[in-house]
Amino acid sequence: MPEAARDATTAQPRKIKYRKSKARWHPSMQAIPVPGIRRMVNMAATMKDVIHLSIGQPDLPTPPHIVDAYIDALRAGQTGYTMDAGLPELLVALRDYYGKRYNRKLTRDNILITSGATEAMYLAISATAAPGRQFIVTDPSFLLYAPLIRMNGGEVKFIPTHPENNHQLDPDEVIRAMGSRTFAIILNSPNNPTGAVYPRSTIETIVEECAYRGIQIYSDEVYDHLIFDDDDYASVLSCAVDLDNIMCISSFSKTYSMAGLRVGWVISSQAAIKSLRRYHMFTTSVANTPSQFAGVAALTGDQQCTRDMVNIYRERRDKIMDLIDETPHLTGYKPGGAFFSFPNLPPHVDGSDLALRMLKETGVCVVPGDAFGEDTANALRFSFSTSCEKLEEAFDRIIPWMAKQQF
């Protein structure tokens, strides 16, 4: 037998090694950070006796007439899909409510109902961000904006705000930042995480300049009813001549304590809404149907429930301002809306490290500033969406602990 044949008959079967591979995520996923909020909350979940000043959602109950409308819709069998633009009754209610509030003529075709304001912002940014397009964003800002822009190839240009100026946005600084590659600016008033409410003069100046230059404006107005000191809230809807370069985004989550019901909307030009509807069909398709009926009840019912909530949040705002002023090493200011305060620590103090130690040693959970920007590592976000009693209990722990810190 030839040698080659003998080798063939005695050869052992070749072992095939299968390589274990990781999921091949799209490279844009690298633009998504690990949220500082989730990191703190996950750790707090493993502990006992934690006081949360971290969560950005209302703690007040949803008004009963809104809950009843949701239940009535379920019992009536309203559990199927609505039209892709949204429940017709809700589109009409939003048209009438915001048309009257801002003295602006709107039609149903100016509105798209989404699964919360988060989907609305996702649609607006991901449908327009692209390589070569620059977006101006405040620093600090809500953690959703910058990652979405970067995931889709856009560039973020931050405009810092500061506690010594109550985190107000300087419109002249915004205009100086505009250049040939500036595609859009994202506004958020009242602001998360700072609670800053921008005056009408600021919004009007920015809106006018953007209209002149053809720059888009995405205005996140989810806290538009939680205003403590200024009755004249400046929405882009009341400041813009037309809606051609405007997308106004909001939801029921904060105004009516409906965060988990997941209904938001975009108000814009009919052409923009037509394009976003097509995109919306391939994301969530429609918003929660019973929740949309609840939204109709919210807009058409008695608004005293909202005024009562605002009064409660105002009392808490005043309380936490006093408590922060009593706390060593914290520099506070006066937030005008939402339910957040964002005081500074001394320069060069690592807020992330301090928040972690504070949670472990006092059982109070707050969010470090670096979750919201690149220039806010020495800040902390306190949510006062909790009772005044809980605020006092939290600071009874925080104040003596802070007094012992050696910075």
N, C-alpha and C positions, 0 to 999 in steps of 0.2 A: 504494500500500500504506500502510495506517495506520502512523503512527510507532511505536506500541506493538508492531505486528507485526514491523516491521523490527528493532526492538531485540531481540525474542525470537529472531529467526533468527540474529542475530550474537552473541548472548550466549555467553560461554565457560562450560563446565561448572564448577559451584561445587565448590571443593575442600573436602573434609570433613576436618577435623583430629580425629584420635583422641587423646584424652588418655591418657597413661600414668598409671595410678593404682597406688598401693601396695596391698598386701593389706589388707583391712579387718579387722584383728584386733579381737577383743573388747577393750573398754577395760580389762578386768581384767588384761590382759597387762602393763599398765604397772606392776603391783604386783610383777613379777618382776625382781629386780636382775640385773646382770651379775655372776656369781659371782666373788668374789675368788680362789677356788681355781683356777678354770678360766683366769682371766687370767694368773696366774703360771705355771701348767703349760704353757699355750700358748706363752708367751715362752720358757720353758726348753727347749721342744721344738726351738727354732731354734738352740740353743747346744750347744757341746760341753763334755764334762767337767763335767756338772752333778750335784751330790749332792742328792737329793730328801729333804727332811724335811717334805714337804708332803702326801703322799697318805694318806688315811684308810682304808687297807685293809691286811689282813695281808700280810706278805711271806713268812711261813712256808708250807711246802707243805701242801696238803690231805692229811690222813692217808690212807695207801694203801687201807685197807679201804673208805673212802668213795668213792674213785676207782673201785675195783673194782665197787662196787655200781652206780655210774653206768654203767659200761661194760657190765656184765651186763644192765642194764635195756635199753640200746640193742640189744644182741645178741638179747635176748628179744623184740624188736619192740615195746617199751613206748614208742611214739612218738606215740600218739594223745592225745586229750583225757582228762583225768580228770573226775570229778564236779566241779561248780562249787565245792563247799565244799573240795575237795581229795582227794587219794588216801586212801581209807579206812584203809589201813595206817598212813599218816602221822598221820592224825587220832587213831588209837588210840595210836600211839607218843607223840605230844605229850600226850595226855590222861594217860597213865600216867606219863610223865616228870615233867611239871610238877605233877601231882596228888601224886606222892610227894615231890618236892623241896620243895613249899610246904605239904604236909599239907592239901590242899584237894581236895574232891570236884569233879571236872570230868566232863563228858560230851563226846562228839564234837560235840554241838550248841553247845558253848561256844567252838568254834574255827573259824576261817576261814583257809585257806591262801592266801597272796597271792604276787605276783611281787616278793619282797623286802619288807623292812620299809618301804621307800619307798612302795610301793603301799598297804600297810596304813595308813600315816599319811595318805596322800592320801585314801583312802576315808573314814577317820574324820573328818578335818577338813572336807573339802569336802562331806560329807553333813550336816554340822551347823553350820558357820559361816554366819552370815547377818547382815544389817544389824540393829544393836541388840544383838548378842551380843558380849560382851567376853571375850577369852581372856588369861589371865595366863601370861606366858612369861618365863623367866630371860634375863638379858642379861649375858654372851653365851649364845647357844644355837645349836644346829644350824641351818643356813641355810634349811632346808625349811619350818619352822613358820610364821613370820610372813608370808611371801609367800602361802602357801596360805590362811591366815586372811583376809588382805586381798583376795585374788582373789575370795573368795566373800562379800565385804561385811562381814566381821567386823572387830572392833577389837582391836588388840594393846595390852596393858598390860605393860610390862617391869618386872621386879624385878631390880635389879643385884646381882651377886656380885663379890667382890673377892679379889685374890691374898693380901692380908694375913690373910684368913680362910680360906685354902685353897679359895676359891670355893665355900664352903658356902652353902646356901640357908637363910635365917632363916625358920622357919615362922611366927613372930609377924608378921614383915613381910608374908608372904604373906596372912595372915588380915586384917591391916589394909588390904591392897589390895583385898580382896573387897568388892563393892558390889551394888546392886540389878541392875546389868546384867551382872554376872559370870556367864558361862555355863560356862566350863571353865578348867582349868589344865593346862598341859603340863609333865610332869616328864621328866627325862632323867638317869638315874643308872645307871652311871657316865656322866658328862657329856662330850659333845663340844661345845666344844673344850677344856674345862678338865681333864677326868679326875677331877673331884670325885665322890666316892661319898657319898651322903646317908645318915646313920645312921638306924636304925630309929625313933628318937624323932621325927625330922623327918618321915618318911613317915607314921607313925601319926598325928601331930598334924594334918597336912594332910588325910589321908584321912578322919579323923573329922569335921573341920570341913566338908569338902565334902559328906559324907553328910548332915550336919545341915542344910546350906543347899540341898541339891539341886544342887550344882555337879558337872559332869562332870570326870573325870580321864582324860587320855590319857598313859600312861606308856610312854616309849620306852626299852626295856630291852635294846637290841641288844648292849650290852657286859656283860650281867649275869653272865657267867662270868669276865671279866677283872678280878678283884679281887685286889689285892696285899697288903692289910694286915688286912682284916676278913672273917673267915669267915662271918659272919652277914649275908648280903646281904639287904637289906630290899626285896623286891618288893611292889608293891601287891597282888599275889595273896595274899601272906601277911599283909598288914596290914588288908585290907578285910573287913568282916563279910559282905558279899555283893558281887555283880558288877553291880548295877543301874546304877551310875554310873561304872563302871570299864571302860576299854579298855586292855589290856596288849599291847604290840606288841614283837615281837622277830624274830629271823631266825637262820639258820645262818652268816651271812656272817663274823662276827668270831670266834665261838666255835670254829668248825671250819675256818676259812680257806676258806670257800666263797662268797666275795663275788660272783664271776661266775656262779654257778649260780642265783642269783635265786630264793630261796625264803624267805618270811617268813610271819608269821601274826598274827592278832588273837585274843586271848582275852577274852571278855566274856560278858554275859548271853545267854541263848538268844534273847531278843527282839531284842537289838542285832545279833547275828550273822545272824539271819534277814533283817533289813533290809540289812545290809552285803552279804550274798550276792547279793541282787537287784541292788545297785549294781555289785558285782564282775563280774556277768555282762555288763555293758555297758562294762567297761573292758578288763581283760586276759582275762576269761572264766575262765582257769585258769592256774595256775603251770606252770613247766617240768616235764614228766612224769618224765623220767629223773632230774632233780634231786630230785624228791620221793622217789624210791626211795633215792637217796643219803642223803637226810635221815633216812629210817628206819634206815639203817645207822649213821648218826652217833649217833642217840639210843639205839639198842639195843646198840651195840658197846661195847668197852672205852673208858672215859673217861680213861684215862691220857694219851692224846694231848692232851687239853685241859689237864690239869695240867702236862704238859711245856711247852706253849706259854705258860702263865701264868708259869712259872718263868723262861722266857727273857725275857718282857716285863718281869718284875719286875727282872731284872738290868739291862735297858736303862733302865728308869725310874730306877734308882739311879745309873746312869752319867750320864744326861742331867741329873739334878739337880746332880751335882758339876760338870759342865761349865758349866751355866748360872750356878752360883755363882761360877765363875772368870771369867765374861764381864762386862766393864765395861758399865755402863748397863742391865743386865737384873736385874729383881727377880723371883726365882722362888719356888716353894712346892712342896709335896709332893702330886702327884696320886695318888689312891688306886686308880685303875682306868683302863680303856681303854688307849690308847697315845698320849696327848697331854699336852703341857705348854703352858701359856699365860702365859708371863711378861710382865711389864709393862716398857715403856721409861719413861724420865722423862716427867713430865707434859707435855702439849702437843707431844710428838714425834709426827710423822705416821708411824705404822707402815706404812702403804701405800707411802709414798715410800721409807722406809728399806728395806723388803723388796725393792722394785724395784731400788734401788741395790745392795743386798747380792747379789742374783742376778747383776746385770751385772758387778760388780767382784770377787766371790768365787766365783761359780758354785754357791752354796748356795741352794736354793729352799725358802722357808718361806711361810706364808700370813699376810697382815696381819689384824689383829684386827677391822677394820671389816667383814670378811666375815661376822662372827658376831653383830654387835650394834651398837647406836647409841651405846654408852658405852665402847667398847673400841678406839678408834682408835689408842691408844698401846700396843697389845699385839701379840704375834706368836704364832702357833700352830706349835709344833714337834711333828712326828710322830716317835715313836721306833719306828715299825714298820720298822726297818732294823737291821743288825748293830751291835754295839758298836764294831767297827772303823770302820764308816762314820760313826758318830756322832763318834768321835775325829777322823777325817779332816775332817769338816765343821767342827768347832769349832777345829781347827788353822787353818782359814781365817777363821772368824768372830771369834775372840778378838782377834787383832792388828788386824783391820779395825775392830772396834768400839772398840778402844782409841784409834784415830785420830779417831773422830767427836767433833765439837765441838757439844754440845747447849746 
